[in-house]
Amino acid sequence: MAMRIIATMADVSGAAHLLDVTSAHIDGCLYHGPAGLDFARRLANAGGQVAVPTTLNVSSLDLLHPDLVRLDEGTRENARALMEAYVAMDCRPTWTCAPYQLPTRPSLGEHIAWAESNAIVFANSMLGARTDRYGDFIDICCAITGRAPAAGLHLDEGRAARAIFRLEGVPERLLADPIAHAAVGAVVGRATGTMVPVIVGLPPAPVTTEDHAKALGAAAASSGAMAMFHAVGITPEAPTLEAATAGLSPLLERSITPDDLRDARDALSTVPVGATIGAVSVGTPHCSVREFAQLATLVDGRRMAVPFYVNTGRDVLAQAEREGSASVVAEAGITVVTDTCTYITPIIQARGGPVVTDSGKWAWYAPGNLGLDVAFASMAECVRSAIAGELVRDEDLWGS
């Protein structure tokens, strides 16, 4: 059954053949309705077992903190049954949207079959692994067969940049904060569509970290359909602009200015500065160990005036507990959410006001998913807002 689906998708994508994959990441374990559960059970009951190491994306439940999720009993039971069906197929119960933060991850040139939009972008862009933009159902079929269509971003020609973006006049202090990269991602995602872009002017490491790249990719994949970006001097396949474009002429070329980034920030916000807020949510995609430590530094000795949530993977939480940052965050009254995310399942209990987030992805999806107003801000601005109970901006950061 899985191979028939893969073969059909190969025909649709025009692939001449299939190729071996070394790992898979499954998005279909997030419960959206009975069809997803029926499909997983069909595979599991037929004896389906994954043929390659396979990790699982976020679910609809937080198994470590089950009381946080406010779902009716029937939906909760189905969500748990879906999780169990994938574990029964020998998938690893990682429950994270950031599998690249796990100890084992693919390397340059490896073919993989990853779902979850931000994970796809990170794998292609920062690791140099090769995956097309897989989604529910096709992901587990690739995992069971160990095969994927030889098409799209698996091929050299599919990875050439056809859109060029040049940063102009963006302050260094702003570029040192992941919020700038998220804003860049929002601009690039809306303008690029399905093309592969290349970005010129982002500062190299150690200024641009994996957390910066994560923020960029997640925002771009949410605001558009992007599955890969090049950043000259940063990403593995873009030592130069010429290497990123493979010598092809661009179909789109434009600059990104500080005004563009402020416009992107404001487009992801539905409330003005000074507005009373109801809650704060950070860590979408899941908070890294480094970000957990940063959050602990920002909140150390302070108490939050509104509910504050941090989303992270259970592996990261375990390391943060060992290093002590988790206890600092807990003492500040911050709620840790694992296994799921606050924009896809009912957890947030906002006190009658908008939610402030440092995530372009959360800001993009939460208004539609949860019916909440939102403000997009840096992590430091999120903490300051949570302490004050109102939206606080560091306008010096934004160069205005």
N, C-alpha and C positions, 0 to 999 in steps of 0.2 A: 504493500500500500504506500509506504513512504517513498519507495523508488519510483512508483508510477507518478506520484506527485512531483518529484524532482525532475523526472523526464519531461513531464508536461511543462513545467516551468522553464526547462532548458529550451523547449520549442518556442515558448512565448518570448523568451529573451534572445532568441537567435543564436544560442550557444552551439558550437560545432561538436562539443564533447563535454563530458563531466571531468571534474578534477577532485583529487583527494583534499580533505580538510583535516587540520590537526586538532581543532577544538571547536566548540559551539557555545553560544550563550543564548538562553531561551527567554523570550519575552512573553510567550503564551501562557506562563504560569500566573499571570495577573488576571483575576476573574472579571470578565465583562458580561457574562451571561451563560446560559445553558449550552450554547453551541461549542464554546471552548472546552467545557467540561466533557461533553459528549465525545469530542474529537480525541482528547487526551485519554479518556477511558477506553475508547476503541483501540488505540495503539497499545496501551498498557495491557488490556485484557487479551490482546492477540499475541502477547509475549514480547512486545517491543522493548529493546534495550539499546542504549546509546553505544555507538561504536568508537567514540572519541571522548576525551575529557569534556564534560559539559557542565557549565555553571547555570544558576537560575537567577533571573532578574527579580525585582521586587514583586511581592504578592499583594493581596488585598488585606492581609492581616499582619499584626506585629506579634509574633509568637513569644517574644521575650517580655512584652508589656501588653498582654491581651486586652486589658481593660481600657486602653486608649481608643480602640476602634469602636465607633458607634454604628454597627450594622445590625439589621434584623437577623434573627436566628437562622432563617432559611438561607440568606445570602452568606452568612458566616460559615454555615455548614458546607455550602457549595464551594466557597473559596478554599476552605481547608481540604476538601476532597480533591480539588484541582491541584493543590500543592502536593498532596500525597501521591497523586497519579504520576506526576513528573519525578518525584523521588523514587517511586517504584520502578521507573525506567532507568534508574541508576544515575540520574542527574545529581549533582552536588547541591545540597540545600544552602546555598550562599546567600540568597535573597538580597542581592545588591544590584543597583543600576550602574555600578562602577567596578566591573570585574577586573579592570586594569589596576585596581588598588590591591588585588590579592597577590600573594607571594609568587605565584606562577602565572606568567602571561606570555603571549606570543611574541615572537621577535621578527626582525626585518625579513620580509619576503614570504613569511608563512601564510598559507591560505587557510582561512578560518570561516566559520558561518556564524556571525554574531547578529543578534537582533538587539533592540533598544537603541534609539537614535544617537544618544550621546556616546555610547560605548562604541558604536560603529565608527563615528567620526574620530574618536580618540585612537582606536586601533589602527585605522588607515593613516591618520595624520601624524601621530606622535610615535607610534611603535613601528610604522612601516609594514605592518601586517596587511593582508589583503582580504577584505570582505565586501560583498555587495550589501545593499540595505535590505536585509531580511526582516521579516515580520512574523506575526503569529502563524502557526501551522507549518510554514515552510522551514522555520528554524529547527523544530524537533525532527522533521523529516531529514534534514541535512545531518543532524546528530546521529540518528539511527543508521543511516546509510554510510556516513562518513564521506559523503560526496556532495558537490555543489555544481551548478552550471558554470562553465568557463565563459563568463560574460561580465560586462560592467567593470567594476573596480578590481576584479581579479586580473584584468589584462592591462598591459602597459599603456595601450592607447586610451583606455578608459580613465587613466589616472593623470593625464596631462591637463594642466590648468588652462582654462579658456577665458577666465575673467581675472583681471589684474586690479588690485586695490592698493593705493599708496597712502600711507598715513602722512599728514602734513600738519605741522604745528601743534601736535598733541603734547602737552607738558609731560616731562619725565616722571613727575610725582604721580600723575594720573595713570600712566602706563605701568607703574610699579604695583598698582592695585588690580586684582582680578576683575573688578567692576568695569574697568575700561575695556578689558578683553571681551567681557560679556556684551558690552555695548557695541564693540566692533563686530562681534558675532551677529547681533541683531541687524546691523546695517548690511553686512555681507549676505546673511541668509535671505533677507527680503529681496535683495538685488540680484542674487545669483541663480535662484531656482535650483535646478538639478545640475548645473555646471560645477566643475571643480574650480575654486578660486585660488589665487596666490596673493598673499598679503606682503607688502614691502614696507619695512619701517618699524616692525615690532622689535623691541630690544631683545638681544639674545640672553641665554642663561648667564648668570643666575637670576637676572631680573624676571624673565619669563620662565615660570616654573610649570610643572604639570598641572597645578591648580589653575593657573592662568589659562592654559590651553583647554582644560576641561570646561571652564566657564565660556570660552569662545565657542567651542564646538557645540555645547548644549544649546546655547542661545541661537546659533546659526541653524541647527537642525530643527529647532522649534519654529522659528520665524520663516523658514524656508524648507527645502527638501534636500539640503546639503548633506553629503555623506563623507566628505573629505575636504580638507584644505591644505594648502602649502603655506609655509611662512619662511621667507628667505632667510637662511642662516640659522634656522631653528629646527624645522622638520627634516626627517632623514632624506627625503627625496628632493629637497630644495636647497642645496648648497648655493645655488645661484638662481636668478630669475630664468635664465635660459634652460637650466635643467628642469625647473618646475613646469615650464610651458612645452618642453620637448621640441622647441623651435617653431611651434604653431603660433599663428597670429591670434591675438585675443578677440573674442566676440563682444567683450565688454571691458571698459577701462575707465576707472574713476578714482578720485581722491576721497579720503575720509579726514574731516577736520574736527576740531573740538566742538564746533556747532553741531556737526552730525552726531557726535556722541551724546551731547546734551539732548538733542532731539530724540535719539533712541531711548535714552533714560526716561524722558518725559512721556514718550509713547507707551512705555511699559508701566506707567504710573497713572492711576485714575484719581489721585487726590493731591492737593497742594501742600507745600511746606507749612508746618504748623498745625496741620489737621490732627485731631485726636485719633489715636490708633487703637486697634482692638487686640492685636497680637503681632508676633514676629515669628517668621519661619526661615531658617537657613539650612543649607546642606542639600541642594537639589541641582545636580547629581550629588550622591552621597558624600558627606563631609569626609575629608581625608584626615590622617593622623596629624599632619601639619596644620590643617585648618582647625582641628579640634584644639590643638595647643594654642593657636592664635586666639580662638574664642575664649579659652580659659584665661589668657593674659588680659583680654579686654574686659572681662566681667569680674575678675578677681576682687573680692571684697565688696562687690556691689549687689544690689537686689533689683530685680526687674519690676516695673510698675504694671506690666501687662503679661499675659501668657507668652512664653518664649519656647519655641520648639527647634531642635536640631535633628535633622535626618542623617542617619549614617548606617553603614553596614555593620553587622555583628562582629566581623573580624577587626574592623577599625576600632569599634567600641572596646573590644577586649584589650587591644594594645593601649588605648587611651586610659583604660582602667589601670593597667600595669604602670604607665608612666605618670599617673596622678592627675592628668588634665580632666578626666571624667568626673572626679570628685569635686574639683573646683567648679566645674559647670553645674553640677547638681546642687552645690551649696548656694549658687546664685538663683536657684529656683527654676532652672531651665529643664524642660522635659526632653528626654532623649527618645527618639523614634527609630526603631530598626525594622528591617524586613519589608518595609513599605515606604510610602512617602505621603506627606500631608496634602498634596494637591490631587491625589487620586483616590483617597479613601477618607471618610469623615472622621477626622481627629481634632482638627482645629476648633477651639472654643474661643472665638474672638469676642471681646467685650463690646459688641455693638459698633465696631469701627473697622477700618481697613487693616490689612495685614501687610507688614513691611518685610521684604525679602531681598537677599543678595543674589538671587538666582533669576537670570533672564528667562529660563525655562519655566520656573514656578510662576513668574509674573505673566508669562504668555498664556499659560493654561488655567491657572486658578480661577480667574473671573468666570470663564465658561463652565469649568468643572464644578466649582463650589458656589458660584454666585456671590463672590466676595470682591470688594474693592481692594486695590493693591498699590503699594508703592515700592519702586525698585531702588535699592540703595546699596552702598558698600557694607561689608560686615561691620566695620567700625560705626558707620551711620546707623545700622540696625541696632547695635548695642546702645548707642546714645539715645536713639528713639525709644527703645524699650525702657530705659531708665527714666526718661522724661515723660513717657506716655503720649508723645506726639511726634510727628515726623520731623526729624532734624537732618539738615543737609550741611555738608562741609563744602561750601561753594568754592573755597580756595582750591580744593581737590579738583574740581571740575573746570578750573581756569576761567571763572566768570566773576 
